[in-house]
């Protein structure tokens, strides 16, 4: 993702979905299940760090997101 579309608040749900190539519903579900750590803005929107999304993408490319990686990614 280039710097022109980055927000200081992090990636929106839509941006995270586009980066990972999945639907908005999948991003929401992964966030609810703890696979992706997000935080909420004062307006209630989820935001994701680009670093955490990149780590998650790399782990998927290695063959899956393991529980130990989940804990490390959320730290």
Wavefront OBJ file of the C-alpha trace (Angstrom):
o trace
v 0.000 0.000 0.000
v 1.471 3.358 -0.917
v 1.881 6.295 1.456
v -0.831 8.367 -0.261
v -3.599 6.021 0.947
v -2.241 5.468 4.467
v -4.060 7.082 7.320
v -2.377 7.964 10.600
v -5.290 6.080 12.187
v -4.337 2.837 10.423
v -6.076 0.858 7.718
v -9.835 0.837 7.460
v -11.727 -2.446 7.220
v -12.083 -1.875 3.484
v -8.360 -1.184 3.024
v -7.437 -4.267 5.072
v -9.824 -6.395 2.990
v -8.331 -5.098 -0.252
v -4.777 -5.678 0.993
v -5.564 -9.270 1.983
v -7.836 -9.970 -1.000
v -10.852 -10.971 1.098
v -14.331 -9.608 1.770
v -15.284 -7.076 4.424
v -17.171 -9.811 6.251
v -14.060 -11.963 6.404
v -12.022 -9.105 7.893
v -14.724 -8.491 10.497
v -14.915 -12.196 11.340
v -11.121 -12.537 11.608
v -11.067 -9.488 13.868
v -13.867 -10.868 16.059
v -12.057 -14.228 16.286
v -8.781 -12.576 17.263
v -6.818 -13.438 14.125
v -6.432 -9.739 13.372
v -6.033 -7.195 16.129
v -7.972 -4.006 15.589
v -8.989 -1.013 17.589
v -12.027 1.208 17.334
v -12.012 4.888 16.484
v -14.207 7.224 18.538
v -16.771 6.839 15.737
v -16.785 3.039 16.185
v -14.847 2.113 13.043
v -12.272 -0.681 13.157
v -8.690 0.183 12.287
v -5.771 -2.145 11.614
v -2.037 -1.414 11.608
v -0.407 -1.958 8.230
v 2.478 -3.784 9.918
v 0.111 -6.270 11.545
v -1.745 -6.840 8.247
v 1.587 -7.476 6.503
v 2.632 -9.962 9.214
v -0.687 -11.762 8.865
v -0.331 -11.909 5.075
v 3.198 -13.325 5.377
v 2.012 -15.979 7.825
v -0.763 -17.033 5.435
v 1.762 -17.340 2.627
v 3.921 -19.591 4.850
v 1.040 -21.996 5.269
v -1.299 -20.705 7.899
v -1.676 -18.533 10.918
v -0.667 -20.506 13.989
v -1.922 -19.672 17.504
v 1.601 -18.746 18.650
v 1.841 -16.268 15.777
v -1.538 -14.829 16.765
v -0.222 -14.014 20.238
v 3.013 -12.564 18.887
v 1.166 -10.457 16.270
v -1.159 -9.009 18.891
v 1.684 -7.991 21.209
l 1 2 3 4 5 6 7 8 9 10 11 12 13 14 15 16 17 18 19 20 21 22 23 24 25 26 27 28 29 30 31 32 33 34 35 36 37 38 39 40 41 42 43 44 45 46 47 48 49 50 51 52 53 54 55 56 57 58 59 60 61 62 63 64 65 66 67 68 69 70 71 72 73 74 75
